[in-house]
Amino acid sequence: MARLTRKSIGMSLLTLLVATFLVGCEPKGPAEQAGENLDKAGKNLKDAVDPRGPAEKLGDKVDKATGN
């Protein structure tokens, strides 16, 4: 009986864990996409006024590659 209880508790925890990860993977909504577009526009405007050097450009490429 105790073995059955442990197994059911383990399965319940596994189900809860999987459900938590699935809830966190929602697609971006229109407001979030609009905010990202505004961020890009502001960055492009800043770059036009004050161009970045090669080290900053490399840093941006590293950030983009690592997902930051």
Secondary structure as the mmCIF struct_conf table of DSSP 4:
data_model
#
loop_
_struct_conf.conf_type_id
_struct_conf.id
_struct_conf.beg_label_comp_id
_struct_conf.beg_label_asym_id
_struct_conf.beg_label_seq_id
_struct_conf.end_label_comp_id
_struct_conf.end_label_asym_id
_struct_conf.end_label_seq_id
HELX_RH_AL_P HELX_RH_AL_P1 ALA A 2 VAL A 23
TURN_TY1_P TURN_TY1_P1 GLY A 24 GLY A 24
HELX_LH_PP_P HELX_LH_PP_P1 GLU A 26 GLY A 29
HELX_RH_AL_P HELX_RH_AL_P2 PRO A 30 VAL A 49
BEND BEND1 ASP A 50 ASP A 50
HELX_RH_AL_P HELX_RH_AL_P3 PRO A 54 THR A 66
TURN_TY1_P TURN_TY1_P2 GLY A 67 GLY A 67
#
